[in-house]
Amino acid sequence: MNRITLMALSGLFVLASLQYGCNRKVAESPSPETLVIFPPPPDTTRIQFLTYISSSEDLKGKRGAFHRYLLGEEEPLNMIKPYGITVDSNLLYICDTGLGGLEIVDLNKGTLEYFIPGGLGQLKLPINCFVDERGYLFIADASRRQIVVFDQNRNYLHAFGEAEGFKPTDVLVHNERIWVCNVQSHSILVYDGNSYELMGKVSLAGADEEGYIRQPTNISMRDERLYVSDFGDFNIKQFSMDGAYLGTIGGYGNGPGQFTRPKGIALDRDLLLYVVDAAFENVQIFNRDGNLLMHFGGSYHGAGAMGLPAAVEISYENLSYFLPYVDPSFELKYLIYVTNQYGPAKVNVYGFVKQKKNSP
């Protein structure tokens, strides 16, 4: 092959790469004719379904024939049974119980990779995770019965919890303290963020007392208040940072504002509380006083619906990446990620939106 031919092929390769990079995006969003919004008209729209992520192909877009000829076909990496999710800058960390590891989505690069550590860091049933300010990754492994910790380069650092009679379901880090849901002790255990030593626990109440946590599955924190999703008591319990019981939101039932299988929870900056219910296959939103505002999702029947949802995460980052999916009449305020264990849409991406002035 002569030099001129090589130069020509190189130029075509660069052009194809540039075109491919510019066209990269996540899975196709609904067309204007099939716009999915909550609540439906004539109520004011608050939530718009934007798109979903289920595999590496959803992030790359469709390759042209010439690009496939040059680079060949790549086997897509698929999410299997996602559960917990956390966001750190441009990265989405998704615990996958079917994978025995995590999917890590890089929105800047448009990539999805598997994180399946071996050796001392080997995972069995990772269900929720959290990334602290140092970039350390904390994973609650319900089958290994430990919190497994990795550094900012995803190297194994430490594991703890087995001495306490442990079955962790969720973890978060705040003010150099590690907060862990422990189903086995019906409490939230608090550890030192540096030494990993147990410091105390939230909820010392007995089974017949207010504030007793029957089956904690998820935790969230905002404005020095701890929220606990109690799967066994069908409600969300609130505690102060020193463990004082502050009351509940919701209760058992199949009506608005009630729960049957409450799981993931998240709070926005205005203390709106988002609660996943795996039975209703929706997310309910409550105000800071615990009053129901609305719900979105529903059993899977198409775009915007859910299939056994598990976790919800709110993020004020990466808005620009999803702006092309936002209806022109809306202003995007923040993103809402919801994981689904079943169905074609494994991570639904919604936007909390506000109607623009002078929009129809």
Buried (B, 14 or more C-beta within 10 A) or exposed (E): EEEEEEEEEEEEBEEBEEEBEEEEBBBEBBEEEEBBBBBEEEEEBBBBBBBBBBBBBBBBBEBEEBBEEBEEEEEEBBBBBBBBBBBBEEBBBBBBBEBBBBBBBBBEEBBBEBBBBEEEBBBBBBBBBBBBEEBBBBBBBBEBBBBBBBEEEBEBBBBBBEEBEBBBBBBBBBEEBBBBBBBEBBBBBBBEBEEBEBEEBBBEBEEEEEBBBBBBBBBBBBEEBBBBBBBBBBBBBBBEBEBEBEEBBBEEEEEEBBBEBBBBBBBBEEBBBBBBBBEBBBBBBBEEEBEBEBBBBBEBEEBBBBBBBBBBBBBEBBBEBBEEBBBEBBBBBBBBBBBBBEBEBBBBBBBBBBBEEEEE
